[in-house]
Amino acid sequence: MITLTGVTKTYRSGDIETAALKSIDLEIAEGEFAVILGPSGSGKSTLLNVISGLDTVTSGKISFRGKELTGLSESGMTRFRRQYLGFIFQQYNLLQNLTVYENIQIGSDIGTDPLDIDELLLKIGLEKTRNKYPSQLSGGEQQRVSVARSLAKNPAVIFCDEPTGSLDEANSKNVLKLLQELNREYRKTIVIITHNTGISEMSDKVIKMNSGKIVDITINPTKKDAKDIHWG
Ligand SMILES: Nc1ncnc2c1ncn2[C@@H]1O[C@H](COP(=O)(O)OP(=O)(O)OP(=O)(O)O)[C@@H](O)[C@H]1O
């Protein structure tokens, strides 16, 4: 579904060059649950940024469902992102003066084939909070709302950058369970960037990065349910 061939990214500021990605080859399959692990500075966020067109590559090619993305104009890339990609970050980024329902509605408004918001509220188990404001919810609940918001426009792929970074184990597992259900029931492709090795146990593919390179890719023969993963 997503194919990277010889992708490099070098940041330049003045005389200083940082090779953040060094000739990356990678395939993410349709419907796959993939996790990208690696120490701080290994290039995980840069990889996510170039795949999603938030940043450009220095060289190499990225294609999505056979169509080359590298080379698209900025507006072409924005259209691609809007149509196919959802994002979840460590910060929930909810709008504080909008209700839960309205926050999710922002996501569905930008989609061409959005999902039903009431159905999504049921799915995330927060139907009773539809008229509450983010400050009236726990961190875990807010993150589930941000998952629903990113899903509302019905994207093919959901990218998550440390989605459980601000949460305790119980709340993290609730968010991960939700992502697992979206993967299983809606066939969404999920790519999670994390430091948390426990998340590998529920993934199809575990991609390890170090110093701008992919150093290991493991395919899991069996996957655990989110609630059963080891929490270090
Ligand atoms: N905008 C930028 N300008 C210059 N260098 C950058 C920029 N963004 C990232 N880098 C450098 O590129 C390398 C990879 O950074 P990146 O943020 O992708 O790592 P990461 O694995 O996501 O780290 P973390 O887990 O801490 O978020 C690092 O050496 C970083 O300092």
The ligand as an ORCA input file, in Angstrom:
! r2SCAN-3c Opt
* xyz 0 1
  N      13.730     20.156     11.346
  C      14.898     19.594     11.627
  N      16.065     20.238     11.346
  C      17.251     19.666     11.603
  N      17.419     18.443     12.123
  C      16.304     17.745     12.415
  C      14.992     18.279     12.183
  N      14.079     17.351     12.568
  C      14.782     16.282     13.023
  N      16.109     16.522     12.935
  C      17.197     15.566     13.296
  O      16.977     14.374     12.566
  C      17.255     13.225     13.382
  C      16.017     12.354     13.473
  O      15.023     13.024     14.234
  P      13.563     12.447     14.475
  O      12.752     13.516     15.148
  O      13.017     11.906     13.210
  O      13.832     11.234     15.496
  P      12.810     10.394     16.366
  O      13.257      8.979     16.266
  O      11.409     10.691     15.959
  O      13.085     10.955     17.813
  P      12.080     11.067     19.079
  O      11.766      9.656     19.491
  O      12.897     11.801     20.091
  O      10.869     11.836     18.627
  C      17.729     13.772     14.727
  O      19.139     13.804     14.702
  C      17.160     15.178     14.768
  O      17.965     16.017     15.540
*
